[in-house]
Amino acid sequence: MYQRILLALDLEGVNHVVGEPYIGLLRDTEQWEIARRQAALEVNAAADALFAAGVVEVALWDNHGKSHNVDPLDLDPRIRLLDPARHPRMDFARGAYDCICLFGYHAMEGTLGGVLAHTMSSKSVQYYKLNGKYVGEIDMDAYIAASMGIPACFFAAGNITCAQAKRAVPNLVTVVTKQELSRNEAIFRNNEELFAEIREKIVQAVSTEHPYRTLTFPAVMEKSFKRMEDAAIYLKKLREKGIDACHPDDDLLGKDAHSVVSNVHNMEQFINCI
């Protein structure tokens, strides 16, 4: 059984949450308040089961927006709440945890029916592709964790998002929090039934050794923006970091000014391209 467990928490995929049209889950809105309190309940159910099963540490990475969403007073006091603000994505986890369990993630941008579907930024990003295939935040965090020797083993979110997660990491143990119908519509579950399933399946997940979903380099990352100005700024930043990047060729446009293609040779460059 894994002993040091990292819980990664986003908000859009928790039960009882669909956001608001054109608003999403902005801080201090009614839906954000519901999401952060529901999220605490879901991770508390997981933590309680994990400690009862004998794990020695449960830590929470609250990664929605700029973090600091969940009220520490709402959390099981045995959970170690992390403050990752000064670290590159997930760098704080290096050498510290045996596995990662993901809660509240959402489907990637463009997913029909996915509640609050987006990838990193609903305002600015159209899509990410890795080696020519669409990728979302689930793929990214699984790759980053694996590079640190931390396998992803558990995932709780809406049904469409769970299906994407299983394609990204086939051996994930999943729990469906709600039936996703559209961007701002879902059928919710009874919380007590949901918490019981989380308790059961997260212990099942951490009791089994899971393979790493590693990324092989070199790789090609493509990021497409909704505005070409943002793409130009991004391209300049990548080149300043020494990353080989350019606007892709297009038969009609000459160059696609909304997109940037980067050749990445290590995990640091991959994270910089996110």
Backbone torsions as a table, in degrees:
resi	resn	phi	psi	omega
1	MET	NA	134.2	173.5
2	TYR	-63.1	141.4	-173.8
3	GLN	-108.1	-28.9	-178.4
4	ARG	-114.8	109.5	-168.8
5	ILE	-110.8	127.3	173.6
6	LEU	-101.6	122.3	173.8
7	LEU	-98.0	123.1	177.7
8	ALA	-103.2	124.9	-171.6
9	LEU	-122.5	120.0	163.7
10	ASP	-106.1	-178.4	-174.6
11	LEU	-116.4	-29.5	-170.5
12	GLU	-62.4	-27.7	-173.3
13	GLY	-92.2	0.8	179.8
14	VAL	-75.1	163.9	179.4
15	ASN	-64.8	155.8	174.4
16	HIS	67.8	19.9	-177.0
17	VAL	-131.5	130.3	172.6
18	VAL	-135.2	-1.5	-178.9
19	GLY	69.8	-167.7	178.5
20	GLU	-129.1	143.1	-179.9
21	PRO	-54.5	132.3	177.8
22	TYR	66.5	3.5	-179.6
23	ILE	-119.4	-41.8	-179.0
24	GLY	76.1	-127.8	179.8
25	LEU	-123.4	58.0	178.0
26	LEU	-65.7	144.2	-179.5
27	ARG	-55.2	139.6	176.7
28	ASP	74.1	7.4	171.1
29	THR	-84.1	165.7	-179.8
30	GLU	-61.0	-42.0	-179.3
31	GLN	-67.2	-35.3	176.6
32	TRP	-64.6	-41.1	178.1
33	GLU	-61.3	-44.9	177.6
34	ILE	-61.4	-44.0	-175.8
35	ALA	-63.7	-45.9	-175.2
36	ARG	-69.8	-31.0	178.2
37	ARG	-78.1	-38.6	175.3
38	GLN	-64.4	-40.0	179.0
39	ALA	-59.3	-42.8	178.8
40	ALA	-61.1	-40.2	179.1
41	LEU	-63.4	-41.8	-178.0
42	GLU	-68.2	-43.8	-179.9
43	VAL	-72.5	-30.5	175.9
44	ASN	-63.6	-41.1	177.6
45	ALA	-61.0	-42.8	178.9
46	ALA	-64.3	-47.5	-177.3
47	ALA	-62.8	-41.8	-179.7
48	ASP	-59.7	-44.0	179.3
49	ALA	-67.1	-39.1	-179.0
50	LEU	-65.4	-45.4	179.1
51	PHE	-65.0	-38.4	177.9
52	ALA	-63.6	-30.0	180.0
53	ALA	-81.0	-10.6	174.5
54	GLY	109.7	7.0	178.0
55	VAL	-68.0	155.7	-174.0
56	VAL	-98.9	-21.7	-179.0
57	GLU	-149.5	136.9	171.5
58	VAL	-129.0	121.1	179.1
59	ALA	-118.4	150.4	-178.4
60	LEU	-117.9	122.6	171.7
61	TRP	-101.8	102.6	179.3
62	ASP	-85.5	101.5	-168.4
63	ASN	-112.9	12.3	176.7
64	HIS	-74.5	128.8	-179.9
65	GLY	59.5	-127.2	-179.8
66	LYS	-100.7	25.7	178.3
67	SER	73.5	-169.5	179.7
68	HIS	57.9	45.1	177.0
69	ASN	-94.7	-51.0	-177.5
70	VAL	-74.4	134.0	176.3
71	ASP	-73.0	121.3	179.9
72	PRO	-54.6	-28.4	180.0
73	LEU	-70.4	-18.6	177.8
74	ASP	-85.2	-10.3	-174.6
75	LEU	-92.2	149.9	168.2
76	ASP	-53.6	124.6	-175.4
77	PRO	-62.6	-14.3	178.4
78	ARG	-78.7	-14.5	179.6
79	ILE	-77.4	131.8	174.9
80	ARG	-86.7	113.8	-179.1
81	LEU	-88.7	119.7	-176.2
82	LEU	-87.2	154.3	173.4
83	ASP	-121.9	92.6	-172.2
84	PRO	-89.7	10.8	-167.9
85	ALA	-57.8	-33.1	-174.4
86	ARG	-94.9	9.7	-175.9
87	HIS	-113.2	149.7	165.8
88	PRO	-59.5	160.3	-172.0
89	ARG	-51.3	115.2	173.9
90	MET	69.8	9.5	-178.3
91	ASP	-63.9	-27.2	178.4
92	PHE	-62.5	-19.1	-175.6
93	ALA	-86.2	-11.3	-172.9
94	ARG	-57.6	119.4	177.5
95	GLY	73.9	4.5	-172.3
96	ALA	-105.9	-18.9	-172.8
97	TYR	-135.8	154.5	-177.7
98	ASP	-92.2	-26.5	179.4
99	CYS	-159.5	165.8	178.1
100	ILE	-124.3	135.9	177.8
101	CYS	-120.7	128.2	-170.4
102	LEU	-107.8	133.5	-179.2
103	PHE	-126.6	141.7	168.6
104	GLY	73.2	11.5	178.2
105	TYR	-70.9	168.8	-173.9
106	HIS	-129.0	164.3	177.2
107	ALA	-68.0	158.7	-179.0
108	MET	-74.7	158.8	179.5
109	GLU	-50.8	134.9	177.3
110	GLY	92.2	-1.3	-178.2
111	THR	-76.8	117.2	179.0
112	LEU	-66.3	125.6	178.4
113	GLY	89.2	-11.1	-177.7
114	GLY	-73.7	124.3	178.8
115	VAL	-63.8	122.5	178.1
116	LEU	52.5	36.6	-177.6
117	ALA	-61.3	132.0	174.1
118	HIS	-167.4	172.4	174.5
119	THR	-131.0	107.9	-179.4
120	MET	66.2	-52.3	-179.6
121	SER	-140.7	117.4	177.6
122	SER	-72.8	-19.4	-178.0
123	LYS	-83.8	-36.2	-168.6
124	SER	-118.0	-24.3	-171.7
125	VAL	-102.6	131.2	176.4
126	GLN	-87.9	-45.6	176.4
127	TYR	-167.7	163.4	165.8
128	TYR	-118.3	143.6	170.6
129	LYS	-129.5	140.2	176.1
130	LEU	-120.9	118.9	-175.9
131	ASN	51.8	39.7	174.3
132	GLY	86.7	-0.9	-178.4
133	LYS	-118.4	141.3	178.5
134	TYR	-58.2	140.1	174.4
135	VAL	-135.6	151.9	177.3
136	GLY	-121.4	-169.2	-177.2
137	GLU	-65.9	-29.4	177.1
138	ILE	-60.3	-51.0	179.8
139	ASP	-58.7	-46.5	-175.7
140	MET	-60.2	-49.4	-176.3
141	ASP	-70.1	-32.6	176.1
142	ALA	-65.8	-41.8	177.6
143	TYR	-64.3	-45.4	-177.9
144	ILE	-63.6	-45.7	179.2
145	ALA	-60.5	-43.9	-178.7
146	ALA	-61.5	-34.7	179.6
147	SER	-65.0	-18.6	178.1
148	MET	-101.2	8.0	-179.2
149	GLY	79.6	25.0	-177.6
150	ILE	-117.1	106.9	179.5
151	PRO	-78.8	146.5	171.7
152	ALA	-83.6	131.0	-175.3
153	CYS	-129.6	-16.4	-175.6
154	PHE	-143.1	147.8	-176.7
155	PHE	-150.5	127.2	177.7
156	ALA	-127.3	119.6	-178.8
157	ALA	-170.0	-172.2	177.9
158	GLY	-63.8	163.3	-172.5
159	ASN	-63.2	-41.0	179.8
160	ILE	-66.8	-40.5	179.1
161	THR	-66.7	-38.9	176.2
162	CYS	-60.7	-38.9	178.9
163	ALA	-64.1	-40.9	177.0
164	GLN	-65.4	-38.9	180.0
165	ALA	-64.0	-39.5	179.4
166	LYS	-67.5	-30.6	174.7
167	ARG	-70.7	-34.4	179.9
168	ALA	-74.9	-43.0	-177.4
169	VAL	-134.2	89.1	-169.6
170	PRO	-57.2	-28.9	-175.9
171	ASN	-89.5	6.6	178.2
172	LEU	-59.6	139.2	166.5
173	VAL	-88.0	124.5	-173.1
174	THR	-118.4	151.1	172.1
175	VAL	-129.9	125.3	178.9
176	VAL	-84.1	121.4	-179.1
177	THR	-87.1	-26.9	-177.9
178	LYS	-163.9	159.2	175.1
179	GLN	-92.1	115.0	-176.7
180	GLU	-81.5	129.8	-177.7
181	LEU	-113.2	-39.0	178.4
182	SER	-160.1	-176.2	-176.8
183	ARG	-56.2	-37.1	-177.2
184	ASN	-127.3	35.8	-178.5
185	GLU	-148.9	136.8	179.0
186	ALA	-158.3	161.1	171.4
187	ILE	-103.2	121.9	-173.8
188	PHE	-88.7	160.0	177.8
189	ARG	-97.6	158.4	169.0
190	ASN	-66.7	127.5	-173.7
191	ASN	-61.2	-42.1	-177.0
192	GLU	-63.7	-39.5	176.6
193	GLU	-65.4	-40.6	178.7
194	LEU	-63.0	-46.8	-178.2
195	PHE	-62.7	-38.8	178.5
196	ALA	-62.3	-40.7	179.2
197	GLU	-69.0	-39.6	176.5
198	ILE	-59.2	-46.6	-179.5
199	ARG	-57.7	-46.1	-177.1
200	GLU	-67.2	-48.6	-170.4
201	LYS	-79.1	-26.6	179.3
202	ILE	-72.8	-33.8	174.8
203	VAL	-66.6	-40.9	175.1
204	GLN	-58.3	-43.2	-176.4
205	ALA	-65.2	-46.1	-175.3
206	VAL	-79.5	-7.9	179.1
207	SER	-87.0	-5.6	-176.8
208	THR	-121.6	137.7	177.8
209	GLU	-71.8	133.8	-177.2
210	HIS	-115.7	144.6	177.2
211	PRO	-73.2	159.6	176.8
212	TYR	-86.7	143.1	173.4
213	ARG	-99.2	84.3	-172.3
214	THR	-87.1	153.2	178.2
215	LEU	-105.2	129.0	179.9
216	THR	-92.6	133.9	179.0
217	PHE	-108.2	154.0	-0.2
218	PRO	-72.5	157.1	179.4
219	ALA	-137.3	162.4	-179.7
220	VAL	-116.3	121.6	178.8
221	MET	-109.7	128.6	176.0
222	GLU	-118.1	130.1	178.1
223	LYS	-124.4	125.8	-178.6
224	SER	-114.4	133.8	-176.0
225	PHE	-107.5	156.9	177.4
226	LYS	-77.5	-22.5	176.3
227	ARG	-127.1	137.6	-176.7
228	MET	-69.0	-25.0	177.4
229	GLU	-61.9	-40.6	178.8
230	ASP	-66.1	-36.8	177.8
231	ALA	-64.2	-39.9	-179.7
232	ALA	-65.3	-41.1	178.6
233	ILE	-64.7	-43.1	179.5
234	TYR	-62.3	-44.8	179.6
235	LEU	-59.9	-43.4	179.4
236	LYS	-61.9	-43.0	-179.2
237	LYS	-63.6	-42.2	179.5
238	LEU	-62.8	-44.1	-179.3
239	ARG	-64.6	-34.2	177.1
240	GLU	-65.4	-26.3	177.6
241	LYS	-88.3	3.4	178.0
242	GLY	81.3	18.8	179.8
243	ILE	-92.3	132.9	178.8
244	ASP	-72.6	105.6	-174.7
245	ALA	-143.0	151.6	180.0
246	CYS	-160.9	164.7	169.2
247	HIS	-74.6	135.6	-178.2
248	PRO	-72.9	151.6	176.5
249	ASP	-67.7	148.3	176.6
250	ASP	-142.6	134.5	-176.1
251	ASP	-60.2	-35.3	-176.1
252	LEU	-94.4	-44.2	-174.0
253	LEU	-84.8	-18.0	-170.8
254	GLY	88.3	-67.4	173.4
255	LYS	-131.1	139.8	176.5
256	ASP	-83.3	104.2	-173.9
257	ALA	-74.6	-10.5	178.6
258	HIS	-87.4	-14.2	-171.9
259	SER	-123.2	153.2	176.6
260	VAL	-133.3	130.1	177.6
261	VAL	-109.0	130.8	-177.6
262	SER	-124.6	141.1	172.3
263	ASN	-96.5	114.5	-175.7
264	VAL	-109.6	139.7	-172.9
265	HIS	-119.4	-2.4	178.2
266	ASN	-161.4	172.3	-175.7
267	MET	-67.7	-33.1	178.0
268	GLU	-60.3	-44.3	178.4
269	GLN	-66.3	-38.5	177.6
270	PHE	-58.4	-46.5	179.7
271	ILE	-64.5	-39.8	177.9
272	ASN	-62.2	-30.2	-179.3
273	CYS	-79.4	-14.2	175.7
274	ILE	-72.3	NA	NA
